[in-house]
Structure formats: structure tokens, C-alpha cells
Amino acid sequence: MAANGHATTPGAGWAAPKYEVQVKSERFKFNAAHFVAFPGYRERLHGHNYTCSVRVFGPLSEHDGYVLDFGDVKKATRRVCEQLNERFLCPCLADALAITRNKKNVEIVCEDASFFSMPEADCAMLPLKHSTAEELAALVWRRVIDELGVEKLVKRGITALEVSVAEAPSQEARYTRPLAGYDPREEVPVSLPSPGACCSQFAVPCRPPAAP
Ligand SMILES: [Zn+2]
């Protein structure tokens, strides 16, 4: 509703027609385990059957009549979902977790001294502070853009992308961002310290004490 009380007309204020495409697929999904943790709080370990969708905003190409080929978006999004499927979503930048690599395992100590150890191959090591649907949507956004190629998208005049990540049909987060100013180097590779290197982070040690 507009401020004057009249219903807002879709498109009011637009200078030209707008196009956008939305791509949904039964294959845009990943089943994964996670828990959200922040200072003073930690969820119990649990899982979701996550689903995604992607919206692309941009002009219609006079050459091929597309905003962007649905097939390209499908391929890119499926690849990103595969990277997360059947894994523990590990938020490597968490400030409420001490996360270290010990041989082939990822070890996590929480503020409450809970200890997890999981094979690294079973984890998706993500440059996130929290594995919330919101932060996952931002991660999927970056990775879909990188799969599609930001230069190619800019050349086509694509202006923005929106990614939604749903934990359940009733719980969905959306991340919408213009392409202008996006730098593919934004996602830095994750490197974890060895056990002991992060002991100063918490009052508890990185590894549980050995059994007497
Ligand atoms: Zn959850």
C-alpha cells in the first residue's frame, strides 16, 4: 500500500519493462547436518532437507531471447548443492566454536565443552560464522555466481541474483544482491589450525582431556 492509502501499482516508477527468471528444481536440494552456535547459545546437532531456488534479474537478450539460460542456472545450482549434500555444515569462522583439524578429522569444541569429531570428508568446511539459512543463502549465492562466471553475467547485463535456501517449506531465507561490485575473491579458502593452536579461544582446551 502506498503512503497515500492507494494500492501500489506494480511497476510504478519503473523506467522500462523488467524481466526476471526464477529457477526451481527438485534437484536443487541438499540433505545436511548442522547446529547454530553463537556466544551463549548452541543448538543440538540436527539435520534438514534443504531446498534452493534462484532468481535472476536482467534485460532480455535480443540475440537469444533469454535473461539467462535456465539450463545454465540449473547446472550451476546443482553443482553447488552437491558440494553440501550429505555433509556436516561446518561454520569455520564461528566465534563460539573452536574448530581444528586433527589428521583426517575435524574437531569442534563448543563453549559448553561439548566435543565433536568428524571425518573431514563428511564435512563441508564453509567460510561462515553461523550455518543459518541466511548465511547459507549468501554462500550459495556466491558459489552459483562463481559457477556461472561473474564476467559472463555482467556481459549479459545481469543486474542481480536472488538465492533462497529453505530448511523446511515454512522456513526460508533469501539473499538478494546486485552483481555490481562483487569480487569472486570474496570467498576466502578456509584453513583450520592444528589442535592446540586455538586453546586461547576458550576456557576449555581444544581437545577433551585424555581418559585417565
Ligand atoms: Zn537447523
Residues whose N, C-alpha, C, O or C-beta is under 5 A from the ligand:
A	BS01	ZN	none
